[in-house]
Amino acid sequence: MDAHFLADSTQKAAPKKKRGEGEVFPHEIPAEEWPEWKVQDAEEFKKIVDSGALRILSVEESKQVWARLEAEGKTDRVIPSRMVRRYKPGEGPGAPRVKKSRFCIRGDKDPDILSLSRFAPTVTTSNLQVIFQVAANRRFRGLVGDLKSAFTQSRPLQRSGGPLYCRSFHGSMPGLQEGQLAEIILGCYGLVDAPLDWRLTLTDFIQAELGYKQSSLDPCTYLLFDKDGEDGEEELQGVISVEVDDLLMFGGEKHEKKIQQLQERFTFGKMREIDAQGVDFNGRRLRKVGSDFLIDMQAFVEERLHMVELTPERKKQKKEDRKSVV
């Protein structure tokens, strides 16, 4: 059997095809692993369909849609999909990787791509440090939440060009017959506007329903103020920082009641307290020991960073651009 591609993470030759971290291509998967991957694929696709993000068309309806789109010259509204398979890092340093399948739409083939708004900011490291300091000062309890299939929980897809469809490619839609299509109803991974649609869905609820205010320091951080004490002055009660589908939350009792409402509105795959054992958030391990918050990137350093060996000749070319050196 060929060596597993993850076993040689220091390969000198750059891969011909760009891959995500831990991603494995079909030809690299050993035969004995395929049964488990097929189970992962089927569970992932079923989860997407059950969420309402896709409406599966019958074979007959698929033929009718194809015929209509051909007559209108809009066959580009049928986009290929793919099943992205990766060995996802486990929780914490040294934890074994787990198999993870992710159903994705080929967003680069989206006919509306040039007209879509798609900017969705992420929280910065410097602002996270401020948030941790505030949480420590206020003795806030910390939680990390991971939303389950977040994009499929967003508002319905809105496209002026008409409905958007997807088709199977290399078995990316398990259980469908040849030529069978699915209409895309909600945001799916791979669509370039899915992160923005999800962000607006989540942050609208956080502000309009829960009463948090967007921080002037960071557009991804939301603050809860309320009157506390006899003096009637407003004090900070809670903080929510949004990192796409991961949430970092700190606060007291009033804040935690709001978080309960958040969990009733959206489906979370994980909700863990920041304790001495630690919990992962955005490549960091967060721990709380006593009244102190400790942050490290041990797992990231050990699993994703590797030494780069330079030849004596290359070491002498300190001012040369990487691409210009042969």
Contacts in CASP RR format, 6 or more apart in sequence:
PFRMAT RR
TARGET T0000
AUTHOR 0000-0000-0000
METHOD contacts of the structure
MODEL  1
MDAHFLADSTQKAAPKKKRGEGEVFPHEIPAEEWPEWKVQDAEEFKKIVD
SGALRILSVEESKQVWARLEAEGKTDRVIPSRMVRRYKPGEGPGAPRVKK
SRFCIRGDKDPDILSLSRFAPTVTTSNLQVIFQVAANRRFRGLVGDLKSA
FTQSRPLQRSGGPLYCRSFHGSMPGLQEGQLAEIILGCYGLVDAPLDWRL
TLTDFIQAELGYKQSSLDPCTYLLFDKDGEDGEEELQGVISVEVDDLLMF
GGEKHEKKIQQLQERFTFGKMREIDAQGVDFNGRRLRKVGSDFLIDMQAF
VEERLHMVELTPERKKQKKEDRKSVV
1 30 0 8 1.000
2 28 0 8 1.000
2 30 0 8 1.000
4 28 0 8 1.000
4 30 0 8 1.000
5 24 0 8 1.000
5 28 0 8 1.000
6 22 0 8 1.000
6 24 0 8 1.000
6 87 0 8 1.000
6 97 0 8 1.000
9 306 0 8 1.000
10 306 0 8 1.000
10 307 0 8 1.000
17 25 0 8 1.000
19 25 0 8 1.000
20 86 0 8 1.000
21 86 0 8 1.000
21 304 0 8 1.000
22 86 0 8 1.000
22 87 0 8 1.000
22 88 0 8 1.000
22 97 0 8 1.000
23 84 0 8 1.000
23 85 0 8 1.000
23 86 0 8 1.000
24 85 0 8 1.000
24 86 0 8 1.000
24 87 0 8 1.000
26 85 0 8 1.000
26 170 0 8 1.000
29 37 0 8 1.000
29 85 0 8 1.000
33 99 0 8 1.000
36 99 0 8 1.000
37 85 0 8 1.000
37 99 0 8 1.000
37 101 0 8 1.000
38 174 0 8 1.000
40 85 0 8 1.000
40 99 0 8 1.000
40 100 0 8 1.000
40 101 0 8 1.000
41 83 0 8 1.000
41 85 0 8 1.000
41 101 0 8 1.000
41 171 0 8 1.000
41 172 0 8 1.000
41 174 0 8 1.000
42 174 0 8 1.000
42 175 0 8 1.000
43 101 0 8 1.000
44 83 0 8 1.000
44 101 0 8 1.000
44 102 0 8 1.000
44 103 0 8 1.000
45 83 0 8 1.000
45 103 0 8 1.000
45 172 0 8 1.000
45 173 0 8 1.000
45 174 0 8 1.000
45 175 0 8 1.000
47 149 0 8 1.000
48 54 0 8 1.000
48 103 0 8 1.000
48 149 0 8 1.000
48 152 0 8 1.000
48 188 0 8 1.000
49 56 0 8 1.000
49 182 0 8 1.000
51 149 0 8 1.000
51 152 0 8 1.000
51 153 0 8 1.000
51 186 0 8 1.000
52 152 0 8 1.000
52 185 0 8 1.000
52 186 0 8 1.000
53 149 0 8 1.000
53 151 0 8 1.000
53 152 0 8 1.000
53 184 0 8 1.000
53 185 0 8 1.000
53 186 0 8 1.000
53 187 0 8 1.000
53 188 0 8 1.000
54 166 0 8 1.000
54 182 0 8 1.000
54 183 0 8 1.000
54 184 0 8 1.000
54 185 0 8 1.000
54 188 0 8 1.000
55 182 0 8 1.000
55 183 0 8 1.000
55 185 0 8 1.000
56 176 0 8 1.000
56 180 0 8 1.000
56 182 0 8 1.000
57 65 0 8 1.000
57 165 0 8 1.000
57 180 0 8 1.000
57 181 0 8 1.000
57 182 0 8 1.000
57 183 0 8 1.000
58 180 0 8 1.000
59 177 0 8 1.000
59 179 0 8 1.000
59 180 0 8 1.000
61 181 0 8 1.000
62 179 0 8 1.000
62 180 0 8 1.000
62 181 0 8 1.000
65 78 0 8 1.000
65 165 0 8 1.000
65 181 0 8 1.000
66 75 0 8 1.000
66 78 0 8 1.000
66 179 0 8 1.000
66 181 0 8 1.000
69 75 0 8 1.000
69 77 0 8 1.000
69 78 0 8 1.000
74 111 0 8 1.000
76 109 0 8 1.000
76 111 0 8 1.000
77 111 0 8 1.000
77 161 0 8 1.000
77 162 0 8 1.000
77 163 0 8 1.000
77 164 0 8 1.000
77 165 0 8 1.000
78 165 0 8 1.000
78 166 0 8 1.000
78 167 0 8 1.000
78 181 0 8 1.000
79 105 0 8 1.000
79 106 0 8 1.000
79 107 0 8 1.000
79 109 0 8 1.000
79 110 0 8 1.000
79 164 0 8 1.000
79 165 0 8 1.000
79 166 0 8 1.000
79 167 0 8 1.000
79 184 0 8 1.000
80 106 0 8 1.000
80 109 0 8 1.000
80 166 0 8 1.000
80 167 0 8 1.000
80 169 0 8 1.000
80 172 0 8 1.000
81 103 0 8 1.000
81 104 0 8 1.000
81 105 0 8 1.000
81 106 0 8 1.000
81 166 0 8 1.000
81 167 0 8 1.000
81 168 0 8 1.000
81 169 0 8 1.000
81 172 0 8 1.000
81 173 0 8 1.000
82 104 0 8 1.000
82 106 0 8 1.000
82 169 0 8 1.000
82 170 0 8 1.000
82 172 0 8 1.000
83 101 0 8 1.000
83 102 0 8 1.000
83 103 0 8 1.000
83 104 0 8 1.000
83 170 0 8 1.000
83 171 0 8 1.000
83 172 0 8 1.000
84 101 0 8 1.000
84 102 0 8 1.000
84 103 0 8 1.000
84 104 0 8 1.000
85 99 0 8 1.000
85 100 0 8 1.000
85 101 0 8 1.000
85 102 0 8 1.000
86 100 0 8 1.000
86 102 0 8 1.000
87 97 0 8 1.000
87 98 0 8 1.000
87 99 0 8 1.000
87 100 0 8 1.000
88 97 0 8 1.000
88 98 0 8 1.000
88 99 0 8 1.000
88 100 0 8 1.000
89 95 0 8 1.000
89 97 0 8 1.000
89 299 0 8 1.000
89 303 0 8 1.000
90 96 0 8 1.000
90 97 0 8 1.000
90 98 0 8 1.000
90 280 0 8 1.000
90 299 0 8 1.000
91 279 0 8 1.000
91 280 0 8 1.000
92 278 0 8 1.000
92 280 0 8 1.000
92 285 0 8 1.000
92 298 0 8 1.000
92 299 0 8 1.000
93 285 0 8 1.000
93 298 0 8 1.000
93 299 0 8 1.000
93 302 0 8 1.000
94 299 0 8 1.000
94 302 0 8 1.000
94 303 0 8 1.000
95 299 0 8 1.000
102 189 0 8 1.000
103 172 0 8 1.000
103 173 0 8 1.000
103 188 0 8 1.000
103 189 0 8 1.000
104 188 0 8 1.000
104 189 0 8 1.000
104 190 0 8 1.000
105 166 0 8 1.000
105 184 0 8 1.000
105 188 0 8 1.000
105 189 0 8 1.000
105 190 0 8 1.000
105 191 0 8 1.000
106 169 0 8 1.000
106 190 0 8 1.000
107 113 0 8 1.000
107 190 0 8 1.000
107 191 0 8 1.000
107 192 0 8 1.000
110 116 0 8 1.000
110 164 0 8 1.000
110 191 0 8 1.000
110 192 0 8 1.000
111 161 0 8 1.000
112 159 0 8 1.000
112 160 0 8 1.000
112 161 0 8 1.000
112 164 0 8 1.000
113 192 0 8 1.000
115 160 0 8 1.000
116 192 0 8 1.000
116 193 0 8 1.000
117 193 0 8 1.000
117 196 0 8 1.000
118 192 0 8 1.000
118 193 0 8 1.000
118 195 0 8 1.000
118 196 0 8 1.000
119 196 0 8 1.000
120 195 0 8 1.000
120 196 0 8 1.000
120 198 0 8 1.000
120 199 0 8 1.000
120 244 0 8 1.000
121 219 0 8 1.000
121 220 0 8 1.000
122 220 0 8 1.000
122 243 0 8 1.000
122 244 0 8 1.000
123 218 0 8 1.000
123 220 0 8 1.000
123 221 0 8 1.000
123 241 0 8 1.000
123 242 0 8 1.000
123 243 0 8 1.000
123 248 0 8 1.000
123 282 0 8 1.000
124 218 0 8 1.000
127 217 0 8 1.000
127 218 0 8 1.000
127 220 0 8 1.000
127 221 0 8 1.000
127 241 0 8 1.000
128 241 0 8 1.000
128 248 0 8 1.000
130 217 0 8 1.000
131 221 0 8 1.000
131 239 0 8 1.000
131 241 0 8 1.000
131 248 0 8 1.000
131 250 0 8 1.000
132 293 0 8 1.000
132 295 0 8 1.000
134 140 0 8 1.000
134 236 0 8 1.000
134 239 0 8 1.000
134 250 0 8 1.000
135 142 0 8 1.000
135 239 0 8 1.000
135 250 0 8 1.000
135 251 0 8 1.000
135 293 0 8 1.000
136 291 0 8 1.000
136 292 0 8 1.000
136 293 0 8 1.000
138 236 0 8 1.000
138 250 0 8 1.000
138 251 0 8 1.000
139 291 0 8 1.000
140 238 0 8 1.000
140 239 0 8 1.000
140 250 0 8 1.000
140 251 0 8 1.000
140 252 0 8 1.000
140 255 0 8 1.000
141 250 0 8 1.000
141 251 0 8 1.000
141 252 0 8 1.000
141 256 0 8 1.000
141 273 0 8 1.000
141 274 0 8 1.000
142 248 0 8 1.000
142 249 0 8 1.000
142 250 0 8 1.000
142 251 0 8 1.000
142 273 0 8 1.000
142 274 0 8 1.000
142 288 0 8 1.000
143 247 0 8 1.000
143 248 0 8 1.000
143 249 0 8 1.000
143 250 0 8 1.000
143 259 0 8 1.000
143 271 0 8 1.000
143 272 0 8 1.000
143 273 0 8 1.000
143 274 0 8 1.000
144 246 0 8 1.000
144 247 0 8 1.000
144 248 0 8 1.000
144 249 0 8 1.000
144 270 0 8 1.000
144 271 0 8 1.000
144 272 0 8 1.000
144 274 0 8 1.000
144 279 0 8 1.000
144 280 0 8 1.000
144 281 0 8 1.000
144 286 0 8 1.000
145 246 0 8 1.000
145 247 0 8 1.000
145 248 0 8 1.000
145 249 0 8 1.000
145 268 0 8 1.000
145 269 0 8 1.000
145 270 0 8 1.000
145 271 0 8 1.000
145 272 0 8 1.000
146 245 0 8 1.000
146 246 0 8 1.000
146 247 0 8 1.000
146 268 0 8 1.000
146 269 0 8 1.000
146 270 0 8 1.000
146 271 0 8 1.000
147 153 0 8 1.000
147 202 0 8 1.000
147 245 0 8 1.000
147 246 0 8 1.000
147 247 0 8 1.000
147 266 0 8 1.000
147 267 0 8 1.000
147 268 0 8 1.000
147 269 0 8 1.000
148 267 0 8 1.000
148 268 0 8 1.000
148 269 0 8 1.000
149 267 0 8 1.000
150 198 0 8 1.000
150 202 0 8 1.000
150 244 0 8 1.000
150 245 0 8 1.000
150 266 0 8 1.000
151 186 0 8 1.000
151 187 0 8 1.000
151 188 0 8 1.000
151 189 0 8 1.000
151 191 0 8 1.000
151 194 0 8 1.000
151 195 0 8 1.000
151 197 0 8 1.000
151 198 0 8 1.000
151 245 0 8 1.000
152 186 0 8 1.000
152 187 0 8 1.000
152 188 0 8 1.000
153 186 0 8 1.000
153 198 0 8 1.000
153 201 0 8 1.000
153 266 0 8 1.000
153 267 0 8 1.000
154 186 0 8 1.000
154 187 0 8 1.000
154 194 0 8 1.000
154 197 0 8 1.000
154 198 0 8 1.000
154 200 0 8 1.000
154 201 0 8 1.000
154 202 0 8 1.000
155 186 0 8 1.000
155 197 0 8 1.000
155 200 0 8 1.000
155 201 0 8 1.000
156 185 0 8 1.000
156 186 0 8 1.000
157 164 0 8 1.000
157 184 0 8 1.000
157 185 0 8 1.000
157 186 0 8 1.000
157 187 0 8 1.000
157 191 0 8 1.000
157 197 0 8 1.000
163 183 0 8 1.000
163 184 0 8 1.000
164 183 0 8 1.000
164 184 0 8 1.000
165 181 0 8 1.000
165 182 0 8 1.000
165 183 0 8 1.000
165 184 0 8 1.000
166 173 0 8 1.000
166 181 0 8 1.000
166 182 0 8 1.000
166 184 0 8 1.000
166 188 0 8 1.000
167 173 0 8 1.000
167 179 0 8 1.000
167 180 0 8 1.000
167 181 0 8 1.000
167 182 0 8 1.000
168 176 0 8 1.000
168 179 0 8 1.000
168 180 0 8 1.000
173 180 0 8 1.000
173 182 0 8 1.000
176 182 0 8 1.000
184 191 0 8 1.000
187 193 0 8 1.000
187 194 0 8 1.000
187 197 0 8 1.000
187 198 0 8 1.000
188 194 0 8 1.000
195 244 0 8 1.000
198 244 0 8 1.000
198 245 0 8 1.000
199 242 0 8 1.000
199 244 0 8 1.000
202 242 0 8 1.000
202 266 0 8 1.000
203 214 0 8 1.000
203 222 0 8 1.000
203 242 0 8 1.000
205 262 0 8 1.000
205 265 0 8 1.000
205 266 0 8 1.000
206 212 0 8 1.000
206 222 0 8 1.000
206 240 0 8 1.000
206 242 0 8 1.000
206 262 0 8 1.000
207 213 0 8 1.000
207 214 0 8 1.000
207 222 0 8 1.000
209 261 0 8 1.000
209 265 0 8 1.000
210 224 0 8 1.000
210 258 0 8 1.000
210 261 0 8 1.000
210 262 0 8 1.000
211 224 0 8 1.000
211 258 0 8 1.000
212 222 0 8 1.000
212 223 0 8 1.000
212 224 0 8 1.000
212 238 0 8 1.000
212 240 0 8 1.000
212 258 0 8 1.000
213 222 0 8 1.000
213 223 0 8 1.000
213 224 0 8 1.000
213 225 0 8 1.000
214 221 0 8 1.000
214 222 0 8 1.000
214 223 0 8 1.000
215 221 0 8 1.000
215 222 0 8 1.000
215 223 0 8 1.000
218 241 0 8 1.000
220 241 0 8 1.000
220 242 0 8 1.000
220 243 0 8 1.000
221 239 0 8 1.000
221 240 0 8 1.000
221 241 0 8 1.000
221 242 0 8 1.000
222 239 0 8 1.000
222 240 0 8 1.000
222 241 0 8 1.000
222 242 0 8 1.000
223 236 0 8 1.000
223 238 0 8 1.000
223 239 0 8 1.000
224 236 0 8 1.000
224 237 0 8 1.000
224 238 0 8 1.000
224 239 0 8 1.000
224 240 0 8 1.000
224 251 0 8 1.000
224 254 0 8 1.000
224 255 0 8 1.000
224 258 0 8 1.000
225 234 0 8 1.000
225 235 0 8 1.000
225 236 0 8 1.000
225 237 0 8 1.000
226 234 0 8 1.000
226 235 0 8 1.000
226 237 0 8 1.000
226 254 0 8 1.000
227 233 0 8 1.000
227 234 0 8 1.000
227 235 0 8 1.000
228 234 0 8 1.000
228 235 0 8 1.000
228 237 0 8 1.000
237 251 0 8 1.000
237 252 0 8 1.000
237 254 0 8 1.000
237 255 0 8 1.000
238 249 0 8 1.000
238 250 0 8 1.000
238 251 0 8 1.000
238 252 0 8 1.000
238 254 0 8 1.000
238 255 0 8 1.000
239 248 0 8 1.000
239 249 0 8 1.000
239 250 0 8 1.000
239 251 0 8 1.000
239 255 0 8 1.000
240 247 0 8 1.000
240 248 0 8 1.000
240 249 0 8 1.000
241 247 0 8 1.000
241 248 0 8 1.000
241 249 0 8 1.000
243 281 0 8 1.000
243 282 0 8 1.000
246 281 0 8 1.000
246 282 0 8 1.000
248 281 0 8 1.000
248 282 0 8 1.000
248 286 0 8 1.000
249 255 0 8 1.000
249 259 0 8 1.000
263 271 0 8 1.000
272 279 0 8 1.000
273 279 0 8 1.000
274 286 0 8 1.000
274 287 0 8 1.000
274 288 0 8 1.000
274 293 0 8 1.000
275 287 0 8 1.000
275 288 0 8 1.000
276 287 0 8 1.000
276 288 0 8 1.000
276 289 0 8 1.000
276 290 0 8 1.000
277 287 0 8 1.000
278 285 0 8 1.000
278 286 0 8 1.000
278 287 0 8 1.000
278 288 0 8 1.000
279 285 0 8 1.000
279 286 0 8 1.000
279 287 0 8 1.000
280 286 0 8 1.000
280 299 0 8 1.000
283 297 0 8 1.000
283 299 0 8 1.000
283 300 0 8 1.000
284 295 0 8 1.000
284 296 0 8 1.000
284 297 0 8 1.000
284 300 0 8 1.000
285 295 0 8 1.000
285 296 0 8 1.000
285 297 0 8 1.000
285 298 0 8 1.000
285 299 0 8 1.000
286 293 0 8 1.000
286 294 0 8 1.000
286 295 0 8 1.000
287 293 0 8 1.000
287 294 0 8 1.000
287 295 0 8 1.000
287 296 0 8 1.000
288 294 0 8 1.000
314 325 0 8 1.000
317 325 0 8 1.000
END
